[in-house]
Structures are given as C-alpha cells and as structure tokens.
Amino acid sequence: MSRVEYLTESMGDTEVFFLEYSRVRGSAQLIFIIEGKDDPKFYTSKIANFFYDKWDFLSVGGKSKVLELRLAIKDNPIYCKDNTFFMIDKDFDEEILEKDIYTTPSYSIENIYCEPETVRKMLVGECGLSNYKIYHRSAILEYLTMRYLGLQSLFHKNKRLIIANIIFLYARKGSLDKKVSLDKILKINIDIEKNGVLIKINWKSEFNKLKSKERESFINFVKNNAQVKEILSNPGARFRGKQEIGFLKEFVKLLKDDTFLTKEIEEHFSYNLKLDNPSLHDHMLSSLAQYVRTPDCLINFFESIKSDIRTLSKV
C-alpha cells in the first residue's frame, strides 16, 4: 500500500492530496494538478515542449477533487503564491475562466484523440503509409480518413446514443443525485459494420432508480434545458470521451487483416493494408498520444504561464 493510499483510509481526499502536494511542490518550478492517471499520456510531451523538465504532475482522480485541492492551496498563505496550475475536462459544464485553470475545448481529452487529423497521422505511423513507394499512398489516406469521418458521423447521429447522452446530461445537471457514476447508469457497446454503426445499450441499476423516482423531472428537463437542445442539434459536441474512444477502438480493429475496410482498400487500390501493431486498440491512449495535436487554447494557456513567469522574474 502506497503512502497516499494509506492516508486516504484515515482522512478525506482533499487533505490527502494537500499533504502530497506539500511534498512535491518544492521539487519543480511548476506543478500541474490533473484529473486522472491517463492524463499524463496526453499532457507530458506538450508540457515538456514549453517548460522542459522544470515541472511535475499530481493526479487526484477527478475534476471535483482538482477544484477542491485548488481551493485548499489558494487558502494557504504560503502555497497560494506557488506556480501551480489546474487541468480539467469540460464535461457537461461551461469553461471556468480563471488564469490558473485550463479546461479542455471538448468534453474531455479523449475527444481530441478522435479528431480526423489524429486518425490520419495514426494511419501514416501505424499502417506503414509513410512509405513514398506505395502507389496511391495519398489516395489511400484520403479514403481511410473520409471513411472514418463518415462512420463517425453515423455514430454521432445514432438515436440510441443521443438518448443515452441526454440521460447522462440529466444525471449530471438535473438529477437529485448528481454524484452517481455515469458508468453505473448504462454501458454502451459499439459495433461498426460496412454500412453503419450498431449501438447496444445495457441499462444498469442506477438507471432504474432514475426512471422510477424522477420521471416527471426528467421530462421537464428534456423540454427546457438548453444543452439538451444542443445535443439534439449537434450530438458530437457533447459526446463523452469514453464513447469517442470506444468508437475509435472499433475503427482501429478494422485496420487488421480481412475486415470489410481492408477489403475495400484492396479492391480500390490493390494494396494490402496492414496494421503494424495488432494490439493498438488495447493501448489506445498511450499509442496515439504522439499523434494528437496540441489545442490552440492549451498553447495559449502555456504561453500565458510563460509570460507571467517572465514578468514575475523581473520584479
């Protein structure tokens, strides 16, 4: 059992992470407080490009915990002056406009992994399509990228998935029990076929509780909530990162031997498409981190930090 795990058993999370923060704060110029254990896969190279090795991470296991720890640090007369920054997912919330808080431009980091440009770079790096000797190389890349976009569009327009996301939104914004884990409400299974995307919903026990206790409240929420209207008009804008990654994993499976997609490439371009890493979908976040762009808002956030540091150093 680690030091943090041991302490967690005897006190609240914020106190535990505050103690851990007090331990690491002196070892680096900058401290970034992040949500989950997978976040460093995305942030590490991007932070290093700006700040080299003069920084450290502390993962606290969720958005609310990041914000609670921020308050504890801000309330401390010594620590409040630290160069500490807080990285959170947007989720179903609006952006928090504070200089020391970075909010992802979409629901979560995972959504950025699923952008077509990331997929295109992944195809080049993982399917050997960087080889200039491949005939019709550019056409193959364009075909695969457009095929991905077409299937992703069908995924976003799936009525079952839209309903699922409205229920997720209600659980976060309208339900009496807003702390319920979304994964305990339902599970989504995705299957990509040649002409469409099949979605199967497995309803969990928490959904039955919502349905029995809050039916009227849910109906009023659907009628009146502005974000519900956004989901209905532009479903992909509010899709959870886990759903997007789930879809991307299924698409990557189609790059293996003898799938309808590899057969299409063979038919159209006489090329045997091959995925160099057959287990890529099992390590998606780690493997694709090198291909994911740095969002403009994150670049601006880092530039602002550097500017403030330079200003303080001159005082």
N, C-alpha and C positions, 0 to 999 in steps of 0.2 A: 504494500500500500504506500502510495506517494505521500509526501508531506501535505500537499493540498487536499488529497482525498481524506487523509486522517483528520485534518482540521474541519473539513466540510461536515463531518459527522457531529461536531460539537458546537457549531455556530452557523449563522446564516451565510449564504453565498457571498454577499457584498463584503462582509467582514473578512472572509477567507481571501477573496481576491484583492482586497485592500492590503492585507498583510503580504501577499505575494507581490503586489505592486511595489510596496516599500522595499522589498528585497532586490528587485530588478532595476529600479529607477536610477540607481547610481552607476549602472554598468554600460549605459549607452546615452548618446546625446538626445535621441528621440525615442519615445515609447508609443507604439501603436496598439490600442486596445481593440481587439477584433472579436467577432461573434463565435465562430466555430473552428473545429480542428482542421477542417478542409480549406479554410480561408487563406492560409499561407501559400497554398499551391498557386493561387491567383496573385496574391499581393507581393510575395517575396522578390521576384525579379523586377517588378515595377517600382517598388520602394528602393531597391538597390541601385537602379539606374539613376535615381535622383540623389540618394543620400549615402551611397557606397556601403560601408559597414558600420556607420555611426547610428544604429537604431536597434530596437528589439521589439518583439511581439509579446502580448499577453492575451491568450484566448480565454474567454469567460463563459462561453456556452449559450449565447443568446442575446438578442437585441435589448431586451429589458434589463439584462444584467450589465451590459455595456453602459447603458444610460444611468443605471443606479451607481455603478462604480464612478462614473464621471462626476456625479453629484458629491460623492464622498471625497473625491480628490479636490474638487472645487471648494469644498467646505473646510479643507485643511489649510491652515495659514502658511505652511511651508510648501506643500505639494502643489498648491494652486498655481504656482509660478513655473512648474515644470513644463517642458516641451512635450506634452502628451496629447495624442490625437485619437479620435474615436471613429471606427469604421463600422457602419451599419448597413443592412439591407433596407430597401424602401418598403418591402412587403406591401400591405394594403394601406399604408399610411402616406401622408404627404411629407415632403422633404423638410428636415429640421434645419433651419437657416442659422447655424452657428459656425463661427470660423474654425473651431476645433473639431467639427463633426463632418465626416464625409458620408453621404448617402448614395447608394447605387442608383443609376439612372432608370433601371427597370426593377422588377420585383426583387431580384437577388443577383448575386454574382453569376450564378449558373445560367441565367438568361443570356449573358454576354457570350458564354461559350457556344451558344446555339445560333449565333448570327451567321449568315451565309458566308461572309468573308473568313470567319474562323474555320468553317467547314471546308472552304476552298483551300486554305492553307494546309489543313489536315490531310486533304486528298493528295496534295503535292508531296507532303512529307511522309505519309504513311502508306501510300499506294505506288510509290516509285514514279510519280508523274512529274518529277523534276528533270527527268532524262530527256534532253533535247532530241534524241534519236527516235523517240516514239512518234510515229506518224499520227497526225491529227491530235497531238497532245492537247493543244488549246481547246479544240472542239470537244474532246472527251471531258475536260474540266468544266467547260461551259454546260455540257449536257448533264453532268452529275450535279452541278450546283443548281441548275434550274429544276432538276428532278427533286432535289431536296426541298427547294422553295415551294414547289407545287404540293408535295406531300405534307410539308409543314403547314401550308395554308389550309388543307383539308383537316389537319389535326386541330388547328385553331377554330375552325368552323363547326367542329363536331358538337352536336346539340347536347349530348350527354356530358361532355366535358365543360361546356358553358354552364350548364345547370350545376355541376359539381363546384365550379369556381364561385358561383353565386352563393352556394351553401357555405363554402369556405369563407367568403367575404362576410356573410351573416354571422358566422361563428366568431369572427374577429371584431365585428363592428356593431352587431345588433343583438347578439345573444346575451342572456343574463350571465352565462358562464364563459367569459371571454378568454380564460386561460386554458381551455380544453385544447389538447394537441390535435392539430388538423389531421394527422395521420391516424387518429383514433376515430375519425368520422367516416372516412371511406378510403379504399385503396383502388388505384387506377391501374388497369392492365392494358398495355398498348400492343397492337399487332399491325404491322404495315404490310399491306397487300399491293399487288400491281396497280390496282385501280382505286385504292382507297386506304383509309386508316380505320381499323376497328378498335373501339374502346369498350372495355368491360369494367363496370363499377361493382366493387364489393363493398356493401354497406356495413359499417361497424356499429358497435353497441351505442356509441355516443350519438350517432345519427338518430337512432330510435328515440333517445331521450329528447333530442331537439324537436323531433317530429311530434312527439306526444305532448310536450309541455309548451311549445312555442309556435304552434301552427299559425295562429292569428297574427302574432308579432312578426313572423317571417313573411306572411303575405303583405302586410303593410310596409315592411322593409323593402321588398321587391318593387312595390309600386312607387315608393317615394325616394329611395336612395339614389343619389347622382352617380355613384360608382357602379351600381347595377346597370344603369343606362350605358355607361362606358364599356362595361363588359359585353353588353349586347351589341353595341355598335362596332367595337374594336376588341374582340376577345383576347388576342395575343398580348395586348398591352398590360393585362393583369394576370397573366398565367404564372403560376408558381414555378420557381426554378426547378424543383424536383420533377415536375411534369415535363418541362422542356428537355431536361437531361434524359429523362426516360425515353422520350421520343428520339433524341439524338442517338442514344444507345441502340435502339432498334434499327435506325438507319445505318449505323456503322456495321451491324450484323449483315446487312445486305451487300457489303463490300467483300464478303467472303466468297469462296468458290460456290458455283452452282446455285445462285439465287436468281430471281427474276431480273434484278438490276444488272448483275454481271452478264447475264444472257443478252440483255438489251445492248450493252456495250460491245459484246462480241458480234451481234447482228449488225449494228450500225457502223462500227469502226474496225471490225476484225482484230480486236485487241483483247487479250486475256487479262482482265482486271484482277489484281491480286493485292490483298491487304497484307502488308509486311508483318504486322503484329496482330495475330488472330485473337489475342485476349485484350485488345484495345478497349472494348466496351466495358471490361471489368475494372479498368483503371482510368476511367474517362477524365476525371478532373486533373489527375497528375499528368497524363499523357498530352492533354490538349492545352495545358497552361502555356506552353511555349508558343502556341498559335493565336492566343486570344489578344485582341487589341487592348490598348490602354484607353479607356473612355476619355473624351475631352474634359469632362468635369473632374476626373481624377487627376489629370495633368494639371489643370488649373488649381486644384487643391494643393498639390505638391509644390507648384510654383509659388503659391501664396505663403506656404510654410517657409520656403527658402528665402523669400523676400522679407518676411517678418524676422527670421533669424539674423539676416544680414543687418537689418535695421537695429535690432537689439544689440548686436555686437559693436555697433558704432557709438552706442550711448555710453 
